[in-house]
Amino acid sequence: MTDDPTTRDRRSRNPTPGTDLGGMFPRVFEKDYVTIVRGEGHTVWDADGNDYLDAISGNQNVAIGHGVPEVAQAAKTQIETLEYTSSMLFANEPAQAFTAKIADFTPDGFEHTWLVSSGSEANESAVKMARQYHVERGNERKYKVISRRRSYHGNTGIAMALSGFPARKSMMEPLYEDFPKAPSAAPYRCELCGGEAGRDCGVRCADAVERLIQDEGPENVAAFIAEPVTGAANAAASPHDGYFERIREICDEYDVLFIVDEVMTGFGRTGENFAIEHWDVTPDIITSAKGMSGGYSPIGATMPHRRVSDVFEGLENGFMHGHTYCFNPTSAAIGLAVLEYIEDHDLVANAREVGAYLGKRCEEFDEYEFVGDVRGKGLMRGLEFVADRVTKEPLAQTGSEFQSALFEAGLDNGILTYPSGSHVDGTRGDHTLITPPLTIDRGVVDELVERMHATVTQVDRELSLSTALD
Ligand SMILES: Cc1ncc(COP(=O)(O)O)c(C=O)c1O
C-alpha cells in the first residue's frame, strides 16, 4: 500500500550549517546540510530518523540499492587479502576478473578496460587514448575533441573543457581549452528545427557535427564525444533516431573516434547494458563510472573497441597515462561483486520493464502546466519546467530559487530529487532527473510518483507557478 505523502508522519529535520561540518570544506559554506546516516535498498535515513525514497540512486550511481551484504563481503575479503598493488608494476587478480567480466558485458569488439576512479578520469583517459591512437598512426595534428553545447563530461581539466554546462563551468572558463561545440541534439529545444522533424532532425544535428569537423580541419580533429542520453546537463534528453547512425558514418569518413560517455547511462540504467545499444551503432570508445560500482567504491572505466586497443599492442612504452589508483584491487573486487549482482538479479531487464512503467506514469506530470517536457529511457527519466509551453520560456523563478524549492519540497515529502538547469541560455532553465536504483519494482514506482506529485504540488503552491500562468 502506497502511503500518502501529504499525510506521512515526518519528523522535523535539523540540518547542520555548512560552517560546522567537522573539518569539511563544504560545497557551499552558507548552506545547511541534512546528514544521511543509513541506507537500505531504495531508502536512506537522515540523522533525525526521517526516511527518503532515493529516487536519484545517491548520485545516479547506487544502481543495486544501498547496503548489499554481498558487496560488503567482497570488499572485506579483498582488503584482508590485498588492499592495493600498483598497476604500473604488477598485475592483480581482481582487476583481471573484473575486466574479463566487463568484456562479456560490453558489445562485441570491446575486449579491454582501462580502470580508473571516476567518470571524469574515464573521459580524460578516453581523450588521451584517442590522441595517442592518432599519433601512433602518424596523425600528429589530431587533438581537438568535438562535444555538444549541452553536455557534462566531468570536472577535471579535459573533461570540463569538453562539457557544455555553463552553471558548472563559466567561473573557471579561462582554464580550459576551447574545444568546438556542436548542437545539443536535444529534441525539446533543438537549435536547428525545434525538434519537430523526427529522424530528419537527428540527421540534421549530426550533419552539423560534420560541418564543424570541416571547419576545424579534419586533420586536427581526434574525436567526437556525446552522452547517448544526457544526464545533469539536460535531464534525460536523447537525440532523435538517425543521429548516432549518421555520427558513426561521419566519424568513419573523417577518421574521428566516436566516444560515448556512458558514465551515467552505462551498466543498465536505461534498460540496455549501454545506452548506445538503443541504436544500431558501435562506438570506438565507451566510458562509464557511477552505476558500475553501485556507489560502493569510486570506479570509472575507459573501454576501447578492438580497433583502438590494437594500436596500443606492440608499443614499447604503452599508453602514456595512469594514476595511482588505476586497477585498484579493492575497487575491482567491489565492481566484480556489483556486476555479478546486476546479472544474477537480471537488473538490466528490470530497468527496461519497470523503467517503461515509470515512463508511463511520468506522463502524468504533463497535467502541470509548468511541466514542459517529460522524457527519458528505462530508469532514467527527466522533467523540464517552463513558464510557457508554447514559447518554452523558462520559469520566472528559474535557477536556485526553483531548484532549491524543489529539492526541499522533495525532502518534505520523503523523496530525493536532482534539480539542475542553465541549459536554455547558459543561466536559465530548470529540470530534474528521476533515476532510482535498478532494483525497484512497480510498487516503488507508484510510491515514487505519488511523492513526486506531492513535491511538485508543494513547489507550485510555494512559488505560485500555476497562478503566474493564469
Ligand atoms: C555523463 C557524465 N560524464 C562524466 C561525469 C563525471 O563523473 P565523476 O563525477 O565521477 O567524475 C558525470 C557525472 O555526473 C556524468 O554524468
The ligand as an SDF file (V2000), in Angstrom:
LIG
                    3D

 16 16  0  0  0  0  0  0  0  0999 V2000
   27.7330   11.8740  -18.2510 C   0  0  0  0  0  0  0  0  0  0  0  0
   28.7610   12.1470  -17.1880 C   0  0  0  0  0  0  0  0  0  0  0  0
   30.0500   12.1690  -17.5300 N   0  0  0  0  0  0  0  0  0  0  0  0
   31.0070   12.3980  -16.6160 C   0  0  0  0  0  0  0  0  0  0  0  0
   30.7000   12.6450  -15.3010 C   0  0  0  0  0  0  0  0  0  0  0  0
   31.7820   12.8760  -14.2900 C   0  0  0  0  0  0  0  0  0  0  0  0
   31.8600   11.7810  -13.4240 O   0  0  0  0  0  0  0  0  0  0  0  0
   32.5250   11.9320  -11.9790 P   0  0  0  0  0  0  0  0  0  0  0  0
   31.6620   12.8590  -11.2050 O   0  0  0  0  0  0  0  0  0  0  0  0
   32.5090   10.5180  -11.4460 O   0  0  0  0  0  0  0  0  0  0  0  0
   33.9010   12.4270  -12.1750 O   0  0  0  0  0  0  0  0  0  0  0  0
   29.3610   12.6420  -14.8940 C   0  0  0  0  0  0  0  0  0  0  0  0
   28.9970   12.9330  -13.5110 C   0  0  0  0  0  0  0  0  0  0  0  0
   27.9190   13.3410  -13.1840 O   0  0  0  0  0  0  0  0  0  0  0  0
   28.3650   12.3760  -15.8700 C   0  0  0  0  0  0  0  0  0  0  0  0
   27.0690   12.3550  -15.5480 O   0  0  0  0  0  0  0  0  0  0  0  0
  1  2  1  0
  2  3  1  0
  2 15  2  0
  3  4  2  0
  4  5  1  0
  5  6  1  0
  5 12  2  0
  6  7  1  0
  7  8  1  0
  8  9  2  0
  8 10  1  0
  8 11  1  0
 12 13  1  0
 12 15  1  0
 13 14  2  0
 15 16  1  0
M  END
$$$$
